[in-house]
Amino acid sequence: MLEASAAQSTGASGRRRTLQPSLEGEKRDGALVLRASGDWLARTVGSLEATVAETAGADLGRRVVVDCAGVERIDTAGAFVLERMTRDIAASDRDVRIEGVEARDEALFAAVRQAMDRERPEPAKRRANRLVEVLAATGRGAIAMKDEIVFALNIIGGSIFGASRRLTGKTQFRPAAIFNQWDQMGVKAVPIIVLMSFLIGGIIAQQGAFQLRRFGGELYAVNLAGILVLREIGVLLTAIMIAGRSGSAITAEIGSMKMREEVDALHVIGLNPISVLIFPRLVSLTIALPLLTFVSNFAALLGAMLTLQLYSGISFANFLQGLQQSIDLFTIFAGVIKAPFMAIIIGLVASAEGLKVGGSAESLGLHVTAAVVKSIFLVILLDGIFAIFYASIGL
């Protein structure tokens, strides 16, 4: 019942083999004798963890003897396991003692008992100071932000260095990698971008017409939809969708490579992971996001035009005429100009989080989530900065 595996392992030739520890129980003179045998060493006692725990919690009777006469070798870990088991059994009001300990091991058991009996001081309770905690949290946040910026600048520098080597012919230019990423991030994202923008454009137009109808200015819903979509909503929604779709994919891909040590393998063979993994993704995002913004704007305006035709009776010709009167060239490019900057932010954040992934699936999930949240926050922050800039120059 209390016997562990009796497997043995043989060492190198001429060396004494290590005996697997075991614990057996038998009745003797009205007491239960637990006979320990084998080598109770730090590298072997782990196999008896379940057996010792089961023994300490079993109904063993009033008298228990732990017989160590069969123990071949023992170290601090083995002595600690036996002493802890003895104390756990004694905690149930049983008479328990250890016998058969070799004279050479008595000092070891005595040292273990002394260490276990030593009172450990309780950690001093820290007096919480709200102001100090707030300042400390602010400092930690500032340091973390500084590290993030330095890491992002390192990625930018590595990408520029890799691009310069490709342009000067020192490194082979691989357009296939860029086109593959562009296909994944741009072309395959068109359906969801079109659907989302079409619906959002229709909603904006319907709500604008509904509110302006009270003032007899329902026709101005065309101006509202056109300016709002082209300046803000089109590029912002596209960037948020790309951050959730492509940003998470970049983090997951690079993070998986990091977990499988493929990034380290690139270092070993003399390749720069930033040039090989991150540079093609940054270039593809920078190209794809402005193009997707054009597609998003067109789909949103189409949705607004159809909605106003059905909801307010504004014909397509009147819609296009109102759109022509309300927007100019700057309005068209005001949103698109933001797209490359948002693409770079999304690519940098996603790549940086991917390179931070550890060796567990939990770490991968946490960094993918962090990449999406940070990217969306920074994209919205950048949009606000552009809005302030446009207002300051009177546009």
C-alpha positions as CSV (number, residue, x, y, z in Angstrom):
1,M,0.0,0.0,0.0
2,L,2.8,2.4,0.9
3,E,5.4,1.0,-1.5
4,A,7.0,3.3,-4.1
5,S,8.5,2.2,-7.4
6,A,11.5,0.0,-7.0
7,A,13.1,0.9,-10.2
8,Q,16.9,1.4,-10.2
9,S,19.2,3.4,-12.4
10,T,22.7,2.5,-13.2
11,G,25.4,5.1,-13.4
12,A,28.6,5.1,-15.4
13,S,30.8,2.0,-15.4
14,G,32.5,1.4,-12.0
15,R,30.2,3.8,-10.1
16,R,27.7,2.7,-7.5
17,R,24.2,2.7,-8.9
18,T,21.5,4.9,-7.3
19,L,18.7,3.0,-5.6
20,Q,15.2,4.4,-5.9
21,P,13.9,5.2,-2.4
22,S,10.9,3.2,-1.1
23,L,8.6,3.2,1.9
24,E,6.9,0.0,3.1
25,G,4.5,-0.6,5.9
26,E,4.2,-3.7,8.2
27,K,2.7,-4.6,11.6
28,R,5.2,-5.4,14.3
29,D,4.7,-5.7,18.1
30,G,1.4,-3.8,18.0
31,A,2.8,-0.9,16.0
32,L,3.0,0.0,12.4
33,V,6.6,0.1,11.1
34,L,7.3,2.2,8.1
35,R,10.5,0.8,6.6
36,A,12.5,3.3,4.5
37,S,15.1,1.9,2.1
38,G,17.1,3.0,-0.9
39,D,18.8,6.3,-1.5
40,W,16.9,9.3,0.0
41,L,18.6,12.0,-2.0
42,A,17.5,15.4,-3.4
43,R,17.4,13.9,-6.9
44,T,15.3,10.8,-5.9
45,V,12.9,11.8,-3.2
46,G,10.6,13.6,-5.6
47,S,9.2,10.2,-6.7
48,L,8.0,9.6,-3.2
49,E,6.1,12.9,-2.8
50,A,2.6,11.4,-3.4
51,T,3.5,8.3,-1.2
52,V,4.7,10.4,1.7
53,A,1.6,12.6,1.5
54,E,-0.7,9.6,1.4
55,T,1.1,8.0,4.4
56,A,0.9,11.1,6.5
57,G,-2.9,11.3,6.0
58,A,-3.7,7.6,6.4
59,D,-5.1,5.9,9.5
60,L,-1.9,4.3,10.8
61,G,-2.9,3.4,14.3
62,R,-1.7,4.8,17.6
63,R,2.0,3.8,17.4
64,V,4.1,4.4,14.4
65,V,7.8,3.6,13.9
66,V,9.9,5.0,11.0
67,D,12.7,2.5,10.5
68,C,15.6,4.0,8.6
69,A,17.9,0.9,8.9
70,G,17.5,0.1,5.2
71,V,18.5,3.6,4.0
72,E,21.7,3.4,2.0
73,R,22.4,7.1,1.5
74,I,20.6,10.2,2.7
75,D,21.1,14.0,2.4
76,T,19.3,17.1,3.7
77,A,16.4,16.7,1.4
78,G,15.8,13.1,2.4
79,A,16.1,13.8,6.1
80,F,13.7,16.7,5.7
81,V,11.1,14.5,4.0
82,L,11.3,11.9,6.7
83,E,11.2,14.4,9.5
84,R,8.2,16.3,8.0
85,M,6.3,13.0,7.5
86,T,7.0,12.1,11.1
87,R,5.7,15.5,12.3
88,D,2.6,15.3,10.2
89,I,1.8,11.9,11.6
90,A,2.4,13.1,15.2
91,A,0.0,16.0,14.6
92,S,-2.8,13.5,14.7
93,D,-2.1,12.5,18.3
94,R,-0.1,9.4,17.4
95,D,3.1,8.1,19.1
96,V,5.7,8.2,16.3
97,R,9.5,8.0,16.4
98,I,12.4,7.5,14.0
99,E,14.7,4.5,14.6
100,G,17.6,2.9,12.8
101,V,19.4,6.1,11.8
102,E,23.1,5.5,11.2
103,A,25.5,7.3,13.6
104,R,26.9,9.2,10.7
105,D,23.5,10.6,9.8
106,E,22.5,11.6,13.4
107,A,24.0,15.1,13.0
108,L,22.1,15.5,9.7
109,F,18.8,14.8,11.3
110,A,19.6,17.0,14.3
111,A,20.4,19.9,11.9
112,V,17.2,19.4,10.0
113,R,15.2,19.3,13.3
114,Q,16.9,22.5,14.5
115,A,16.1,24.3,11.3
116,M,12.5,23.2,11.4
117,D,12.1,24.2,15.0
118,R,13.6,27.6,14.5
119,E,11.0,30.3,14.8
120,R,10.7,32.4,11.7
121,P,10.0,36.1,12.4
122,E,6.9,37.5,10.8
123,P,7.5,40.0,8.1
124,A,7.2,43.5,9.3
125,K,4.0,45.1,8.1
126,R,4.7,48.1,5.9
127,R,2.8,51.2,6.7
128,A,0.9,52.1,3.6
129,N,1.4,55.7,2.4
130,R,-1.0,56.6,-0.3
131,L,1.1,59.4,-1.7
132,V,4.2,57.3,-1.8
133,E,2.4,54.5,-3.5
134,V,1.0,56.8,-6.1
135,L,4.4,58.4,-6.7
136,A,6.0,54.9,-6.9
137,A,3.4,53.7,-9.4
138,T,3.9,56.9,-11.5
139,G,7.7,56.3,-11.5
140,R,7.3,52.7,-12.5
141,G,5.0,53.7,-15.3
142,A,7.4,56.3,-16.5
143,I,10.3,53.8,-16.5
144,A,8.1,51.3,-18.3
145,M,7.2,53.9,-20.9
146,K,10.8,54.8,-21.4
147,D,11.7,51.1,-21.9
148,E,8.9,50.8,-24.5
149,I,10.0,53.8,-26.4
150,V,13.7,52.7,-26.4
151,F,12.6,49.2,-27.6
152,A,10.4,50.7,-30.4
153,L,13.3,53.0,-31.5
154,N,15.6,49.9,-31.5
155,I,13.1,48.2,-33.9
156,I,12.9,51.3,-36.1
157,G,16.7,51.6,-36.2
158,G,17.0,47.9,-37.1
159,S,14.4,48.2,-39.8
160,I,16.1,51.3,-41.3
161,F,19.5,49.6,-41.1
162,G,18.1,46.5,-42.9
163,A,16.4,48.6,-45.5
164,S,19.7,50.5,-46.2
165,R,21.6,47.2,-46.6
166,R,18.9,46.0,-49.1
167,L,19.0,49.2,-51.1
168,T,22.8,49.2,-51.3
169,G,22.9,45.5,-52.3
170,K,24.7,44.3,-49.2
171,T,21.7,42.1,-48.4
172,Q,19.5,40.2,-50.8
173,F,16.1,42.0,-51.3
174,R,13.2,39.6,-50.9
175,P,10.1,41.2,-52.3
176,A,8.2,37.9,-51.9
177,A,8.2,38.4,-48.1
178,I,6.7,41.9,-48.5
179,F,4.0,40.9,-51.0
180,N,3.1,37.9,-48.9
181,Q,2.5,40.1,-45.8
182,W,0.7,42.7,-47.9
183,D,-1.6,40.0,-49.2
184,Q,-2.3,38.8,-45.6
185,M,-2.7,42.2,-44.1
186,G,-4.2,44.2,-47.0
187,V,-6.0,42.1,-49.6
188,K,-7.6,39.6,-47.3
189,A,-8.7,42.4,-45.0
190,V,-10.8,44.1,-47.7
191,P,-14.1,42.2,-47.2
192,I,-14.3,42.9,-43.4
193,I,-13.2,46.5,-43.9
194,V,-15.9,47.1,-46.6
195,L,-18.6,45.5,-44.6
196,M,-17.8,47.3,-41.4
197,S,-17.4,50.7,-43.1
198,F,-20.6,50.3,-45.2
199,L,-22.6,49.7,-42.0
200,I,-20.9,52.5,-40.0
201,G,-21.5,54.9,-42.9
202,G,-25.1,54.0,-43.0
203,I,-25.5,54.4,-39.3
204,I,-23.9,57.8,-39.3
205,A,-26.1,59.0,-42.2
206,Q,-29.3,57.7,-40.5
207,Q,-28.6,59.2,-37.2
208,G,-27.5,62.5,-38.8
209,A,-30.7,62.7,-40.8
210,F,-32.8,61.8,-37.8
211,Q,-31.4,64.6,-35.7
212,L,-31.3,67.2,-38.4
213,R,-34.8,66.5,-39.5
214,R,-36.0,68.4,-36.4
215,F,-34.5,71.6,-37.7
216,G,-35.4,71.1,-41.3
217,G,-31.9,70.5,-42.3
218,E,-32.0,66.8,-43.3
219,L,-30.1,67.5,-46.5
220,Y,-27.1,68.5,-44.4
221,A,-26.7,64.9,-43.3
222,V,-24.7,64.5,-46.6
223,N,-22.2,67.1,-45.3
224,L,-22.1,65.4,-41.9
225,A,-21.5,62.0,-43.3
226,G,-18.9,63.1,-45.9
227,I,-16.8,65.2,-43.6
228,L,-16.9,62.8,-40.6
229,V,-16.1,59.7,-42.7
230,L,-13.3,61.3,-44.7
231,R,-11.6,63.2,-41.9
232,E,-12.0,60.8,-38.9
233,I,-14.1,57.7,-39.0
234,G,-12.8,56.0,-42.1
235,V,-9.1,55.9,-41.1
236,L,-9.8,55.5,-37.4
237,L,-12.1,52.4,-37.8
238,T,-9.7,50.9,-40.4
239,A,-6.7,51.3,-38.1
240,I,-8.6,49.8,-35.2
241,M,-9.7,46.9,-37.3
242,I,-6.2,46.3,-38.5
243,A,-4.8,46.6,-35.0
244,G,-7.2,43.8,-33.9
245,R,-6.8,41.7,-37.0
246,S,-3.2,42.1,-38.3
247,G,-1.6,43.4,-35.1
248,S,-2.6,40.4,-33.1
249,A,-1.5,38.1,-35.9
250,I,2.0,39.7,-36.0
251,T,2.4,39.3,-32.2
252,A,1.2,35.7,-32.3
253,E,3.5,34.8,-35.2
254,I,6.6,36.4,-33.8
255,G,5.7,35.2,-30.3
256,S,5.4,31.6,-31.6
257,M,8.7,31.9,-33.2
258,K,10.2,33.2,-30.0
259,M,8.7,30.2,-28.0
260,R,10.1,27.7,-30.5
261,E,13.5,29.5,-30.4
262,E,13.4,30.3,-34.1
263,V,14.3,33.9,-33.3
264,D,17.4,32.6,-31.5
265,A,18.2,30.4,-34.5
266,L,18.2,33.5,-36.7
267,H,20.8,35.1,-34.4
268,V,22.9,31.9,-34.6
269,I,23.0,31.8,-38.4
270,G,23.9,35.5,-38.5
271,L,20.6,37.0,-39.5
272,N,19.0,40.0,-37.8
273,P,15.5,39.1,-36.7
274,I,14.3,42.7,-37.1
275,S,15.3,42.7,-40.7
276,V,13.9,39.3,-41.5
277,L,10.7,39.3,-39.5
278,I,9.7,42.8,-38.7
279,F,10.8,44.9,-41.6
280,P,8.6,43.2,-44.2
281,R,5.6,43.5,-41.9
282,L,6.2,47.2,-41.3
283,V,6.5,47.9,-45.0
284,S,3.4,45.9,-45.8
285,L,1.3,47.7,-43.1
286,T,2.5,51.1,-44.2
287,I,1.4,50.4,-47.8
288,A,-1.8,48.5,-46.9
289,L,-3.4,50.8,-44.4
290,P,-3.6,53.9,-46.6
291,L,-5.1,51.8,-49.4
292,L,-7.6,50.2,-47.0
293,T,-8.5,53.7,-45.8
294,F,-9.5,54.6,-49.4
295,V,-11.6,51.5,-49.6
296,S,-13.1,52.2,-46.2
297,N,-14.0,55.8,-47.2
298,F,-15.6,54.7,-50.4
299,A,-17.6,51.9,-48.7
300,A,-18.8,54.2,-45.9
301,L,-19.9,56.9,-48.3
302,L,-21.7,54.2,-50.4
303,G,-23.5,53.1,-47.2
304,A,-24.4,56.6,-46.3
305,M,-25.7,57.3,-49.8
306,L,-28.0,54.2,-49.9
307,T,-29.2,54.9,-46.4
308,L,-30.2,58.5,-47.2
309,Q,-31.9,57.4,-50.4
310,L,-34.0,54.9,-48.5
311,Y,-34.5,56.8,-45.2
312,S,-34.7,60.5,-46.4
313,G,-35.4,60.2,-50.1
314,I,-32.2,62.0,-51.0
315,S,-31.3,60.9,-54.5
316,F,-27.8,59.8,-55.5
317,A,-27.4,62.9,-57.6
318,N,-28.3,65.2,-54.7
319,F,-26.0,63.2,-52.5
320,L,-23.0,63.6,-54.8
321,Q,-23.8,67.2,-55.4
322,G,-23.9,67.9,-51.6
323,L,-20.7,65.9,-51.1
324,Q,-19.0,68.0,-53.8
325,Q,-20.0,71.2,-52.1
326,S,-19.0,70.1,-48.6
327,I,-15.6,68.6,-49.1
328,D,-12.3,69.6,-50.8
329,L,-9.0,68.0,-51.5
330,F,-7.7,68.5,-48.0
331,T,-10.8,66.8,-46.5
332,I,-10.1,63.8,-48.7
333,F,-6.4,63.5,-47.7
334,A,-6.8,64.7,-44.1
335,G,-7.6,61.1,-42.9
336,V,-5.4,59.3,-45.4
337,I,-2.3,61.2,-44.2
338,K,-2.8,59.7,-40.7
339,A,-2.8,56.1,-42.1
340,P,1.0,55.5,-42.5
341,F,1.7,56.8,-39.0
342,M,-1.0,54.6,-37.5
343,A,0.4,51.6,-39.5
344,I,3.9,52.2,-38.1
345,I,2.5,52.4,-34.6
346,I,0.5,49.2,-35.0
347,G,3.5,47.3,-36.5
348,L,6.0,48.5,-33.8
349,V,3.7,47.7,-30.9
350,A,2.8,44.3,-32.3
351,S,6.4,43.4,-33.1
352,A,7.7,44.6,-29.7
353,E,5.1,42.5,-27.8
354,G,5.9,39.5,-29.9
355,L,9.6,39.7,-29.1
356,K,8.7,39.9,-25.4
357,V,6.8,36.5,-25.4
358,G,8.3,34.0,-23.0
359,G,8.1,30.2,-23.1
360,S,4.5,29.6,-22.2
361,A,1.2,29.8,-23.9
362,E,-0.1,32.1,-21.2
363,S,2.7,34.6,-22.0
364,L,1.7,34.5,-25.6
365,G,-1.9,35.2,-24.8
366,L,-1.0,38.1,-22.5
367,H,1.2,39.8,-25.0
368,V,-1.3,39.4,-27.9
369,T,-3.9,41.1,-25.7
370,A,-1.4,43.8,-24.7
371,A,-0.5,44.4,-28.3
372,V,-4.1,45.0,-29.4
373,V,-5.0,47.2,-26.4
374,K,-1.8,49.3,-26.7
375,S,-2.2,49.7,-30.5
376,I,-5.9,50.8,-30.3
377,F,-5.1,53.3,-27.5
378,L,-2.1,54.8,-29.4
379,V,-4.1,55.0,-32.6
380,I,-6.9,56.9,-30.9
381,L,-4.3,59.1,-29.2
382,L,-2.6,59.8,-32.5
383,D,-5.9,60.7,-34.1
384,G,-6.5,63.2,-31.3
385,I,-3.1,64.7,-31.8
386,F,-3.8,65.2,-35.5
387,A,-7.2,66.8,-34.7
388,I,-5.5,69.3,-32.4
389,F,-2.8,70.0,-35.0
390,Y,-5.4,70.6,-37.8
391,A,-7.4,72.9,-35.5
392,S,-4.2,74.9,-34.6
393,I,-3.5,75.6,-38.2
394,G,-7.1,76.4,-39.0
395,L,-8.0,73.4,-41.1
